[in-house]
Amino acid sequence: MLRLLKVNGDSMAPDLKEGDFVVITTVPFFLNRLKPGNIIVFENKQYGTLIKRIASFDPQSAEAYVEGTQPESLDSRRLGPIHRDAIRGKVIAHFPKNKR
C-alpha cells in the first residue's frame, strides 16, 4: 500500500521541509529490507508520528537507530532504538512544497 503524508516540522531539513509531501510504502517486502540511509515514518507513544533517517539497522533485533538532520532533532539519542513493529512505512518519493 501507499500513503501520502505531509511533513510537519524541520528536523529533517534541508532534505524534507515543513509542508513537503512524502509517499511511503507499507508493503512488508520493502519494510523487511530496511538499511541505513532509508527514511522511515514510525510511531512513538510520547511524540506521535515521526519521520527520520535510519543511521543503523540491526536485523537480528529488528531495531533501527534513527537520526534527524538538525542537531536538536529528536532521534535515537533520546528515543532509543525503534522496533520494527513501530515502523509505519518507508519513504519512496518526496514532493517539495510548492514555492509561490
C-alpha positions as CSV (number, residue, x, y, z in Angstrom):
1,M,0.0,0.0,0.0
2,L,1.0,3.6,-0.5
3,R,0.2,6.6,1.7
4,L,0.7,10.3,1.1
5,L,1.8,12.3,4.2
6,K,2.6,16.0,4.8
7,V,5.8,16.8,6.6
8,N,5.4,18.8,9.8
9,G,8.5,20.4,11.3
10,D,12.0,20.9,10.1
11,S,14.0,18.3,11.9
12,M,14.9,16.7,8.5
13,A,15.6,20.0,6.7
14,P,17.0,20.7,4.2
15,D,16.1,17.2,2.9
16,L,12.5,17.4,4.0
17,K,10.9,20.7,5.0
18,E,7.7,21.8,6.6
19,G,4.8,21.5,4.1
20,D,6.6,19.0,1.8
21,F,4.8,15.7,0.9
22,V,6.2,12.2,1.0
23,V,4.9,8.9,-0.3
24,I,5.5,5.9,1.9
25,T,5.1,2.3,1.2
26,T,3.7,0.0,3.8
27,V,4.3,-3.2,1.8
28,P,6.1,-5.7,4.1
29,F,8.6,-6.7,1.3
30,F,10.1,-3.2,1.4
31,L,9.9,-2.9,5.2
32,N,11.8,-6.1,5.6
33,R,14.7,-4.6,3.6
34,L,15.5,-1.5,5.7
35,K,19.0,-0.2,5.6
36,P,21.0,2.9,6.8
37,G,20.0,5.9,4.7
38,N,16.4,5.0,4.3
39,I,13.9,7.5,5.6
40,I,11.1,5.9,7.7
41,V,7.9,7.0,9.3
42,F,7.2,5.5,12.8
43,E,5.0,5.8,15.8
44,N,6.2,6.9,19.2
45,K,3.9,6.7,22.3
46,Q,5.1,10.1,23.6
47,Y,5.6,12.1,20.4
48,G,3.2,10.5,17.9
49,T,4.2,10.0,14.2
50,L,7.8,10.9,13.4
51,I,9.9,10.8,10.2
52,K,13.7,10.2,10.4
53,R,16.6,8.7,8.6
54,I,17.9,5.3,9.6
55,A,21.5,5.6,10.9
56,S,21.8,1.9,11.6
57,F,19.6,-1.2,11.5
58,D,20.1,-4.4,13.3
59,P,18.2,-7.2,11.5
60,Q,18.7,-9.6,14.4
61,S,16.8,-7.5,16.9
62,A,14.7,-5.7,14.1
63,E,15.6,-2.4,15.6
64,A,16.6,0.8,13.8
65,Y,18.6,3.7,15.2
66,V,17.3,6.9,13.6
67,E,18.6,10.5,13.3
68,G,17.3,13.8,12.0
69,T,19.5,16.3,10.0
70,Q,19.3,19.0,12.6
71,P,21.5,18.9,15.8
72,E,18.4,19.4,18.0
73,S,16.4,16.7,16.2
74,L,14.5,14.2,18.3
75,D,16.1,10.9,17.4
76,S,17.5,7.7,18.9
77,R,19.8,9.6,21.2
78,R,16.6,10.4,23.2
79,L,14.1,7.8,21.8
80,G,16.3,4.8,21.9
81,P,16.0,2.1,19.2
82,I,12.9,2.0,17.0
83,H,11.5,-1.5,16.9
84,R,10.2,-2.8,13.5
85,D,6.6,-3.0,14.9
86,A,6.6,0.8,15.3
87,I,7.6,1.5,11.7
88,R,4.7,2.5,9.6
89,G,6.4,3.0,6.3
90,K,9.4,3.7,4.2
91,V,9.6,6.9,2.1
92,I,9.8,6.2,-1.6
93,A,9.0,9.6,-3.0
94,H,9.4,13.3,-2.0
95,F,7.4,16.2,-3.3
96,P,8.7,19.6,-2.1
97,K,6.2,22.2,-1.1
98,N,5.1,24.5,-4.0
99,K,7.1,27.7,-4.0
100,R,5.0,30.7,-4.8
